[in-house]
């Protein structure tokens, strides 16, 4: 069973986080919701509080198969500012382990130089943060082991792309049918 860590920082986009967590758990992945705070409670951009499964400093990233970053502001900026998370993302990239970010959060990868010469997408207005990326404007984009998504309205499609990455298109399509995703 693949283990995926979804990271929540203060001001995260609730639709993105919950949609991703839900779809990945439906697909049978072990999803750990990670708080970037000192508390397991994390406040979203729209005043919805989510209780995480673990604190960042308590997670053993050797046992994680993928890092996922929901967007939202100031959530994405808070993710970008977290030095420990940046270090783990670079480790994952060096080991060719999958990474995914949606909305404003692809700026975390962009500021680390991970999107140079790669197709990527993000929430409109954050393109300059994707340093060297080939900005497509598509809803969801995958280049090698990095998946990026445009925003809240495509969160389910983004999560299904993660399912496809690990389990194949057929499995992702079957789940989409069960969830009545057109």
Backbone torsions as a table, in degrees:
resi	resn	phi	psi	omega
1	UNK	NA	126.8	179.2
2	UNK	-70.7	142.0	179.9
3	UNK	-111.4	121.3	-175.6
4	UNK	-121.4	132.8	178.6
5	UNK	-106.3	119.2	176.7
6	UNK	-103.1	120.7	-171.2
7	UNK	-98.5	126.9	179.4
8	UNK	-115.4	123.3	173.1
9	UNK	-114.4	157.1	178.6
10	UNK	-48.5	128.4	178.8
11	UNK	89.0	19.3	178.3
12	UNK	-68.4	158.2	177.4
13	UNK	-83.1	113.4	-173.4
14	UNK	-61.8	-45.0	-179.2
15	UNK	-57.5	-44.6	-179.0
16	UNK	-63.5	-50.6	-176.5
17	UNK	-60.5	-52.6	-175.3
18	UNK	-67.3	-40.5	178.3
19	UNK	-60.8	-45.9	-179.4
20	UNK	-63.1	-49.2	-179.6
21	UNK	-58.3	-47.1	-177.7
22	UNK	-62.0	-51.1	-177.9
23	UNK	-61.7	-43.5	-178.4
24	UNK	-66.7	-36.6	176.3
25	UNK	-69.8	-37.9	175.0
26	UNK	-59.4	-33.8	-179.0
27	UNK	-78.3	-4.6	176.2
28	UNK	94.1	9.2	178.3
29	UNK	-80.0	152.8	171.9
30	UNK	-88.1	107.6	-176.2
31	UNK	-104.5	125.4	174.3
32	UNK	-108.1	121.5	176.3
33	UNK	-87.4	121.9	-171.9
34	UNK	-109.7	125.6	175.4
35	UNK	-87.2	131.9	175.4
36	UNK	-90.7	4.2	179.9
37	UNK	-95.2	-177.5	173.9
38	UNK	-83.7	-9.0	-179.1
39	UNK	-122.0	156.1	176.4
40	UNK	-74.6	-13.9	177.9
41	UNK	-87.3	128.1	-177.7
42	UNK	-127.2	130.2	-179.5
43	UNK	-91.7	129.4	178.7
44	UNK	-81.6	173.9	-178.7
45	UNK	-63.3	-24.4	-177.3
46	UNK	-112.9	30.8	172.4
47	UNK	66.6	26.3	173.0
48	UNK	-100.6	125.6	-179.1
49	UNK	-97.0	132.0	179.3
50	UNK	-118.3	138.6	176.6
51	UNK	-94.1	117.8	-179.7
52	UNK	-77.3	165.6	178.0
53	UNK	-85.3	-27.0	-174.2
54	UNK	-154.5	156.6	171.5
55	UNK	-87.4	148.5	-178.9
56	UNK	-50.2	-49.3	-174.2
57	UNK	-68.1	-14.2	-179.8
58	UNK	-95.3	-6.2	-175.7
59	UNK	-86.7	135.3	176.5
60	UNK	-94.3	101.6	-175.2
61	UNK	-70.6	-13.0	174.8
62	UNK	-65.0	-23.1	-178.5
63	UNK	-100.8	11.4	-178.5
64	UNK	-108.4	137.2	-179.1
65	UNK	-95.7	-21.8	-177.5
66	UNK	-154.7	143.0	173.4
67	UNK	-105.3	130.3	178.2
68	UNK	-124.1	135.8	-179.4
69	UNK	-121.9	109.2	169.8
70	UNK	-69.6	157.4	179.9
71	UNK	-93.3	-138.3	-174.3
72	UNK	92.3	156.3	178.0
73	UNK	-127.1	134.6	11.8
74	UNK	-90.9	15.6	-177.3
75	UNK	-54.0	-48.8	-178.6
76	UNK	-64.2	-38.8	177.4
77	UNK	-64.6	-37.1	177.8
78	UNK	-67.8	-36.2	174.9
79	UNK	-63.9	-45.1	-178.9
80	UNK	-60.1	-33.9	-176.7
81	UNK	-81.0	-9.6	-175.0
82	UNK	-85.4	106.7	-175.4
83	UNK	-62.7	-37.3	179.2
84	UNK	-64.2	-41.2	177.8
85	UNK	-66.0	-43.5	178.2
86	UNK	-57.0	-41.6	179.3
87	UNK	-62.9	-44.2	179.1
88	UNK	-64.6	-39.9	178.6
89	UNK	-61.6	-44.4	178.0
90	UNK	-62.7	-39.1	176.2
91	UNK	-61.6	-45.5	179.0
92	UNK	-60.8	-44.9	-179.6
93	UNK	-60.4	-45.5	179.6
94	UNK	-63.1	-30.9	179.2
95	UNK	-90.7	3.4	-178.7
96	UNK	60.4	33.2	175.0
97	UNK	-88.3	146.1	-174.4
98	UNK	-65.2	146.7	178.0
99	UNK	-133.9	145.7	177.7
100	UNK	-145.6	142.3	178.4
101	UNK	-150.1	144.6	-177.1
102	UNK	-129.5	153.8	174.0
103	UNK	70.6	-118.9	177.5
104	UNK	-83.9	-17.2	-174.0
105	UNK	-64.9	-25.0	175.0
106	UNK	-56.9	-17.3	177.0
107	UNK	-62.1	-26.3	177.2
108	UNK	-62.4	-47.6	178.8
109	UNK	-66.7	-42.2	-178.9
110	UNK	-61.0	-42.5	-179.9
111	UNK	-70.9	-16.9	175.2
112	UNK	-91.8	-1.4	179.2
113	UNK	79.4	15.5	-174.7
114	UNK	-83.9	-10.8	-175.7
115	UNK	-104.5	2.9	-179.3
116	UNK	-56.7	127.8	176.8
117	UNK	67.2	14.1	179.6
118	UNK	-113.5	145.2	173.4
119	UNK	-68.6	136.9	-180.0
120	UNK	-154.6	162.6	176.2
121	UNK	-139.3	163.2	179.9
122	UNK	-164.1	176.1	175.6
123	UNK	-64.4	135.1	-179.1
124	UNK	-53.6	132.6	-178.8
125	UNK	106.2	-13.5	180.0
126	UNK	-105.4	6.5	-176.8
127	UNK	-56.1	-38.9	-178.0
128	UNK	-64.8	-17.0	179.1
129	UNK	-83.8	-6.4	-176.7
130	UNK	-95.7	31.0	-179.1
131	UNK	-9.5	104.1	174.1
132	UNK	84.3	0.1	-179.6
133	UNK	-75.0	157.4	171.0
134	UNK	-92.8	100.2	-174.8
135	UNK	-77.0	120.2	-177.2
136	UNK	-99.3	-28.1	-175.6
137	UNK	76.9	3.4	178.3
138	UNK	-68.8	163.1	178.6
139	UNK	-64.1	-46.2	179.9
140	UNK	-138.4	139.6	-179.6
141	UNK	-134.5	137.8	175.0
142	UNK	-128.9	127.4	171.7
143	UNK	-130.4	117.5	-177.8
144	UNK	55.8	-122.7	-175.1
145	UNK	-97.7	14.0	-178.1
146	UNK	-116.7	127.5	177.0
147	UNK	-114.7	132.7	175.0
148	UNK	-126.5	150.1	179.5
149	UNK	-131.4	156.7	-171.8
150	UNK	-81.0	-37.3	-178.1
151	UNK	173.3	-172.9	-172.2
152	UNK	-53.5	-38.8	-176.8
153	UNK	-66.7	-15.2	179.7
154	UNK	-115.7	17.9	-175.8
155	UNK	-60.0	-39.3	179.8
156	UNK	-69.1	-43.7	177.6
157	UNK	-60.4	-40.8	177.1
158	UNK	-60.4	-47.8	179.6
159	UNK	-64.1	-38.5	177.6
160	UNK	-64.7	-30.4	176.0
161	UNK	-66.8	-34.6	175.6
162	UNK	-66.5	-43.0	176.6
163	UNK	-58.5	-45.3	179.6
164	UNK	-60.8	-40.8	-179.9
165	UNK	-56.1	-44.0	-176.6
166	UNK	-90.1	-37.0	-170.6
167	UNK	-114.5	-3.5	178.6
168	UNK	95.1	159.0	-176.9
169	UNK	-63.4	-39.3	-178.3
170	UNK	-60.2	-45.2	179.4
171	UNK	-65.5	-43.0	178.3
172	UNK	-62.5	-42.1	178.9
173	UNK	-64.8	-39.0	177.9
174	UNK	-62.7	-42.5	178.5
175	UNK	-65.1	-40.6	178.3
176	UNK	-59.8	-41.4	178.1
177	UNK	-63.3	-45.7	179.4
178	UNK	-61.3	-32.4	-179.2
179	UNK	-91.2	1.0	-179.2
180	UNK	58.2	47.8	175.4
181	UNK	-94.4	121.2	-178.8
182	UNK	-86.0	NA	NA
